[in-house]
Every structure is written in C-alpha cells, then in structure tokens.
Amino acid sequence: MAGGATTPALVAGVSNAGGLGSLAASLLSPSVMRDQAAIIRSMTTQPFLINLFVLETPSPSQEDIAEASELLRPLWESLGWDRLSVPAAWCESFEGQLAALIELRPAAASFTFGILTPAQVERLHSAGIFVIGTVTTVDEALAWETVGADAVIASGVESGGHRGTFLGPQEEATLSAKALWPLVAAAVKIPTIAAGAIMTGVDILEAMSLGAEAVQMGSAFLVCDESGINQHYRNALIHAGDTPTRLTRAFSGRYARGLENRFMQEMKAVETRVPAYPVQNALTTGIRAAAAAKGDTGLMSLWAGADIRRARPMSVAKLMQTLVAEMRTK
Ligand SMILES: Cc1cc2nc3c(=O)[nH]c(=O)nc-3n(C[C@H](O)[C@H](O)[C@H](O)COP(=O)(O)O)c2cc1C
C-alpha cells in the first residue's frame, strides 16, 4: 500500500506470521527501496514481496499543467495559496525501480497499472523472483499469463486504493470481487489471488471457494498498529460510520477508491478532465500533504476499500493470528 501505509514493520509482521508481506515501492527511489528492503530483512528472515506501478514517465505541456492547476484552484485557494507549485518530477523512473527490484531479489514481485514485456518477466525469473500481475478483467489476466506471469491478483471493484486496469477504459472494469474471481480462475492456468473486501478469515475461505488459491488484503491492514497512516486518516477510517467509499480520479488521474470527502465532492464535476496518473497525483501531493499537516481530512486522500467498516484495529501479529483462527473454526 503506497503512500505511507506500508512500513517495514507491517511487511515483516505479515511475513513473520506466515503471510507474504508486500513493500509498496511505487513512490520510492531505488536508494529508498534498498534501505526499506534492508530494514525488512533485519526484521524477518521470511519471504516478502516488492510492488511497483508499471509507468512511463509523462511529459505534459505547460498548457496541460496550467489547465490542471486551474481545475484544482478552489482547493489550493482554500489553503490560502496564490498558486499551485509544480513538482520537480512526475514519478520515479520505472526502469530504475525495476533494476533495483531485481538487484534486491525479493521472493516475489507484483505489478499494477500496466503489464511487463516477456523479456522483463524473464529478467525477474532469472533472478528467481515469482512474478504477479494485477488484473481487473479476464482479458488482463490472459495478457499477464501470455507474458509469463506466475500468478494474477484479481482485484474486484470493492478494493481500496487504485484500480489496476490497463486494457480498455477504467470506467468499464467494474466487476465485483465475487463475480471476477471465478471468471479469472476459470480463464487462466496460473493461480488466482483474490482481492477486494476480504476482511476476515471467513472471507478468505469464501474467496478460496470461488477459485482463488490465495488472497491479497489491503484495507484490513490499514488500521493495524504498524500501519504508517497518520492519526487523522486512521480516525477517519475507524469512525467511517455511514460515510460511503467511492471511486474517483480527482486525486491522481486514475480511478481509486476512498472515503468520500470534500476534495472528491468539489472535483466531481471536472474529475474526468484532470490529467492521467501520475501528473494529477503529483500536482495534488502538496495539497494533500498540507491538509494532512493541519488534520483536515476533507482534502486528504482517504483510500479505503468498500468494507472498511469491518476493519479491526490491532497489531499485525494479532490480525494474522485472528485470520488464521477464523479460517480454522469455520
Ligand atoms: C491505501 C491503499 C494503498 C494501496 N496501494 C497499492 C499499491 O501501491 N500497489 C498495489 O498493487 N495495490 C495497492 N493497493 C491495493 C491493495 O494491494 C489491495 O489489492 C486492495 O487493498 C484489496 O482490497 P481491500 O482494500 O478491500 O482489501 C492499495 C490499497 C489501499 C487501501
């Protein structure tokens, strides 16, 4: 979970309990990736995974940036700013991150937002790394199988954070988790890893009864003691009550699910016009950071899955124990 939720303690905690902890490296430079992997390795001897976004570095025109900044004007003006700063870089270089990942040789690597070439998959395999692609449709699952992936994560529309869609319009990749999992499992020979609204051991068993060989969970771990999210975000999740989650491209330029808030509501009318990820994501980073510093959850991205209300705050070790116990008592 990129953006601060994943900490080495959370990753190691999952791996130490027999799961596969995942280091979200999409926003990290190669040198920070190395530092974080070293800390994880000091906390666990068990396998872990590194996750990246498959991205091309964009080069938006000055006009595109000016227009995007204008669409965000009501939000940055409300912070008392007279202009929106343009970031020095839009994203990390994917090639640089992939080279660092291969050098670090985690047991597994997962990818989202795009697909690797067969040659890139081969480079990972030559380093002994198990390769997983994230999919939101059957066609995407077949595409990852064709390039040589070892497994696919089938992410239902309920999933928290960004949709991984890379073939066809993101708006059309809306299959629910329970509809998508059996379709993907039937279409590919490689294992299907189920994702989307899995919060308990009983949910894990249900996903496995629908064709999954493993599950990926995000939101359930967001409220663990070891999660790196700030106190305001954590409180918003724990006290979500009736606040709905919704998919929005307002924060990042790619559809992602989070708790509905003022940012989403004010941008609703123009969200289809904001530039694609990572440009919009980089342009809104300062707004979100300033809001977080003030504790203003109205302008933060409160990424969360549709079933966030069922998340249980506790330590990662306790959550893993609880999930296993729930699977055994069913
Ligand atoms: C805060 C947050 C950040 C996420 N960041 C990433 C990421 O960096 N890479 C990725 O592949 N998936 C990311 N995801 C998706 C999760 O890996 C997982 O598929 C999803 O959370 C499953 O749905 P759930 O939240 O209902 O458990 C993120 C999810 C959340 C909630």
The ligand as an SDF file (V2000), in Angstrom:
LIG
                    3D

 31 33  0  0  0  0  0  0  0  0999 V2000
   -4.2100    2.7090    0.9850 C   0  0  0  0  0  0  0  0  0  0  0  0
   -4.0610    1.6930   -0.1010 C   0  0  0  0  0  0  0  0  0  0  0  0
   -2.9380    1.7550   -0.9160 C   0  0  0  0  0  0  0  0  0  0  0  0
   -2.7570    0.7890   -1.9190 C   0  0  0  0  0  0  0  0  0  0  0  0
   -1.6240    0.8470   -2.6840 N   0  0  0  0  0  0  0  0  0  0  0  0
   -1.3630   -0.1470   -3.5690 C   0  0  0  0  0  0  0  0  0  0  0  0
   -0.1140   -0.1910   -4.2540 C   0  0  0  0  0  0  0  0  0  0  0  0
    0.7680    0.6470   -4.0390 O   0  0  0  0  0  0  0  0  0  0  0  0
    0.0710   -1.1910   -5.1390 N   0  0  0  0  0  0  0  0  0  0  0  0
   -0.8700   -2.1710   -5.3750 C   0  0  0  0  0  0  0  0  0  0  0  0
   -0.6290   -3.0610   -6.1850 O   0  0  0  0  0  0  0  0  0  0  0  0
   -2.0610   -2.1430   -4.7280 N   0  0  0  0  0  0  0  0  0  0  0  0
   -2.3110   -1.1600   -3.8310 C   0  0  0  0  0  0  0  0  0  0  0  0
   -3.5000   -1.1720   -3.1260 N   0  0  0  0  0  0  0  0  0  0  0  0
   -4.4670   -2.2570   -3.3710 C   0  0  0  0  0  0  0  0  0  0  0  0
   -4.1860   -3.4290   -2.4290 C   0  0  0  0  0  0  0  0  0  0  0  0
   -2.9820   -4.0600   -2.8310 O   0  0  0  0  0  0  0  0  0  0  0  0
   -5.2930   -4.4880   -2.4320 C   0  0  0  0  0  0  0  0  0  0  0  0
   -5.4340   -5.0620   -3.7010 O   0  0  0  0  0  0  0  0  0  0  0  0
   -6.6310   -3.9090   -2.0250 C   0  0  0  0  0  0  0  0  0  0  0  0
   -6.4720   -3.1290   -0.8630 O   0  0  0  0  0  0  0  0  0  0  0  0
   -7.6200   -5.0240   -1.7990 C   0  0  0  0  0  0  0  0  0  0  0  0
   -8.8840   -4.5370   -1.4260 O   0  0  0  0  0  0  0  0  0  0  0  0
   -9.2950   -4.2340    0.1200 P   0  0  0  0  0  0  0  0  0  0  0  0
   -8.7480   -2.8800    0.3970 O   0  0  0  0  0  0  0  0  0  0  0  0
  -10.7830   -4.2600    0.0860 O   0  0  0  0  0  0  0  0  0  0  0  0
   -8.6560   -5.2970    0.9670 O   0  0  0  0  0  0  0  0  0  0  0  0
   -3.7190   -0.2150   -2.1250 C   0  0  0  0  0  0  0  0  0  0  0  0
   -4.8390   -0.2700   -1.2920 C   0  0  0  0  0  0  0  0  0  0  0  0
   -5.0220    0.6690   -0.2900 C   0  0  0  0  0  0  0  0  0  0  0  0
   -6.2300    0.5580    0.5970 C   0  0  0  0  0  0  0  0  0  0  0  0
  1  2  1  0
  2  3  1  0
  2 30  2  0
  3  4  2  0
  4  5  1  0
  4 28  1  0
  5  6  2  0
  6  7  1  0
  6 13  1  0
  7  8  2  0
  7  9  1  0
  9 10  1  0
 10 11  2  0
 10 12  1  0
 12 13  2  0
 13 14  1  0
 14 15  1  0
 14 28  1  0
 15 16  1  0
 16 17  1  0
 16 18  1  0
 18 19  1  0
 18 20  1  0
 20 21  1  0
 20 22  1  0
 22 23  1  0
 23 24  1  0
 24 25  2  0
 24 26  1  0
 24 27  1  0
 28 29  2  0
 29 30  1  0
 30 31  1  0
M  END
$$$$
